[in-house]
Amino acid sequence: MCAMDTKLNPTRLPSDLHVQSALKKKPTLSYIQGIKAELKKVSWTTKEELILSTKVVIAVTFVCGVGIYFVDLLVKGGLNFISYVTHKLLG
């Protein structure tokens, strides 16, 4: 007897029954109810966490911007120096 000869008897879980009953309803209503159910499972941040995260993002953005500015000045100064030396040597 091989696996093909046996019939599989799928066990139904309570979640399967919920999905099947949801599929019988109107698709739009079922979709909206599914969204509501998923949003209840989300762990939302607190107001304090959100404020702290926002401050961190703003600070890191500012620091990165200043860093890019100084690197730009360094590259510009280096290119100006190369241009000056080349101009003096080649006339």
C-alpha atoms as a printed R data frame, in Angstrom:
   type eleno elety resid chain resno       x      y       z
1  ATOM     1    CA   MET     A     1   0.000  0.000   0.000
2  ATOM     2    CA   CYS     A     2   1.511  3.307  -0.993
3  ATOM     3    CA   ALA     A     3   0.767  6.855   0.048
4  ATOM     4    CA   MET     A     4  -1.239  7.441  -3.120
5  ATOM     5    CA   ASP     A     5  -3.734  4.719  -2.164
6  ATOM     6    CA   THR     A     6  -4.662  6.247   1.172
7  ATOM     7    CA   LYS     A     7  -7.069  9.097   1.463
8  ATOM     8    CA   LEU     A     8  -5.930 11.937   3.626
9  ATOM     9    CA   ASN     A     9  -8.396 13.126   6.196
10 ATOM    10    CA   PRO     A    10  -7.515 16.750   6.872
11 ATOM    11    CA   THR     A    11  -8.209 17.828  10.408
12 ATOM    12    CA   ARG     A    12 -10.029 21.092  10.641
13 ATOM    13    CA   LEU     A    13  -8.803 23.693  13.010
14 ATOM    14    CA   PRO     A    14 -11.053 26.393  14.501
15 ATOM    15    CA   SER     A    15  -9.178 28.939  12.407
16 ATOM    16    CA   ASP     A    16 -10.054 26.950   9.254
17 ATOM    17    CA   LEU     A    17 -13.735 27.082  10.152
18 ATOM    18    CA   HIS     A    18 -13.493 30.849  10.658
19 ATOM    19    CA   VAL     A    19 -11.868 31.242   7.239
20 ATOM    20    CA   GLN     A    20 -14.512 29.089   5.568
21 ATOM    21    CA   SER     A    21 -17.357 31.020   7.169
22 ATOM    22    CA   ALA     A    22 -15.686 34.283   6.158
23 ATOM    23    CA   LEU     A    23 -15.453 33.091   2.562
24 ATOM    24    CA   LYS     A    24 -19.196 32.486   2.472
25 ATOM    25    CA   LYS     A    25 -19.892 36.147   3.320
26 ATOM    26    CA   LYS     A    26 -19.669 38.952   0.843
27 ATOM    27    CA   PRO     A    27 -16.046 39.469  -0.238
28 ATOM    28    CA   THR     A    28 -15.883 43.166   0.677
29 ATOM    29    CA   LEU     A    29 -17.403 42.673   4.118
30 ATOM    30    CA   SER     A    30 -15.121 39.711   4.749
31 ATOM    31    CA   TYR     A    31 -12.085 41.725   3.677
32 ATOM    32    CA   ILE     A    32 -12.931 44.616   6.006
33 ATOM    33    CA   GLN     A    33 -13.569 42.256   8.915
34 ATOM    34    CA   GLY     A    34 -10.211 40.610   8.251
35 ATOM    35    CA   ILE     A    35  -8.486 43.985   8.340
36 ATOM    36    CA   LYS     A    36 -10.161 44.825  11.653
37 ATOM    37    CA   ALA     A    37  -9.105 41.495  13.126
38 ATOM    38    CA   GLU     A    38  -5.488 41.984  12.032
39 ATOM    39    CA   LEU     A    39  -5.368 45.560  13.353
40 ATOM    40    CA   LYS     A    40  -6.459 44.298  16.785
41 ATOM    41    CA   LYS     A    41  -3.382 42.021  16.814
42 ATOM    42    CA   VAL     A    42  -0.951 44.890  16.156
43 ATOM    43    CA   SER     A    43   1.099 46.116  19.096
44 ATOM    44    CA   TRP     A    44   0.969 49.873  18.717
45 ATOM    45    CA   THR     A    45   3.691 52.118  20.094
46 ATOM    46    CA   THR     A    46   2.951 54.429  22.959
47 ATOM    47    CA   LYS     A    47   2.968 58.187  22.521
48 ATOM    48    CA   GLU     A    48   6.241 58.481  24.464
49 ATOM    49    CA   GLU     A    49   7.942 55.865  22.268
50 ATOM    50    CA   LEU     A    50   6.739 57.623  19.133
51 ATOM    51    CA   ILE     A    51   8.030 61.005  20.310
52 ATOM    52    CA   LEU     A    52  11.421 59.529  21.268
53 ATOM    53    CA   SER     A    53  11.734 57.705  17.941
54 ATOM    54    CA   THR     A    54  10.885 60.897  16.053
55 ATOM    55    CA   LYS     A    55  13.557 62.835  17.964
56 ATOM    56    CA   VAL     A    56  16.137 60.134  17.220
57 ATOM    57    CA   VAL     A    57  15.289 60.178  13.492
58 ATOM    58    CA   ILE     A    58  15.559 63.983  13.335
59 ATOM    59    CA   ALA     A    59  18.883 63.985  15.215
60 ATOM    60    CA   VAL     A    60  20.415 61.242  13.061
61 ATOM    61    CA   THR     A    61  19.236 62.993   9.889
62 ATOM    62    CA   PHE     A    62  20.832 66.239  11.049
63 ATOM    63    CA   VAL     A    63  24.124 64.543  11.982
64 ATOM    64    CA   CYS     A    64  24.271 62.718   8.640
65 ATOM    65    CA   GLY     A    65  23.536 65.958   6.791
66 ATOM    66    CA   VAL     A    66  26.339 67.786   8.583
67 ATOM    67    CA   GLY     A    67  28.681 64.873   7.900
68 ATOM    68    CA   ILE     A    68  27.851 64.908   4.198
69 ATOM    69    CA   TYR     A    69  28.373 68.682   4.134
70 ATOM    70    CA   PHE     A    70  31.891 68.371   5.589
71 ATOM    71    CA   VAL     A    71  32.812 65.532   3.233
72 ATOM    72    CA   ASP     A    72  31.573 67.691   0.347
73 ATOM    73    CA   LEU     A    73  33.755 70.586   1.529
74 ATOM    74    CA   LEU     A    74  36.745 68.244   1.790
75 ATOM    75    CA   VAL     A    75  36.244 66.861  -1.722
76 ATOM    76    CA   LYS     A    76  35.683 70.358  -3.134
77 ATOM    77    CA   GLY     A    77  38.866 71.628  -1.454
78 ATOM    78    CA   GLY     A    78  40.835 68.675  -2.783
79 ATOM    79    CA   LEU     A    79  39.579 69.203  -6.324
80 ATOM    80    CA   ASN     A    80  40.296 72.937  -6.108
81 ATOM    81    CA   PHE     A    81  43.838 72.164  -4.910
82 ATOM    82    CA   ILE     A    82  44.398 69.724  -7.786
83 ATOM    83    CA   SER     A    83  43.034 72.309 -10.223
84 ATOM    84    CA   TYR     A    84  45.313 75.023  -8.780
85 ATOM    85    CA   VAL     A    85  48.425 72.814  -8.931
86 ATOM    86    CA   THR     A    86  47.618 71.652 -12.456
87 ATOM    87    CA   HIS     A    87  47.021 75.240 -13.595
88 ATOM    88    CA   LYS     A    88  50.350 76.436 -12.112
89 ATOM    89    CA   LEU     A    89  52.350 73.522 -13.566
90 ATOM    90    CA   LEU     A    90  50.842 73.498 -17.037
91 ATOM    91    CA   GLY     A    91  50.190 77.177 -17.348
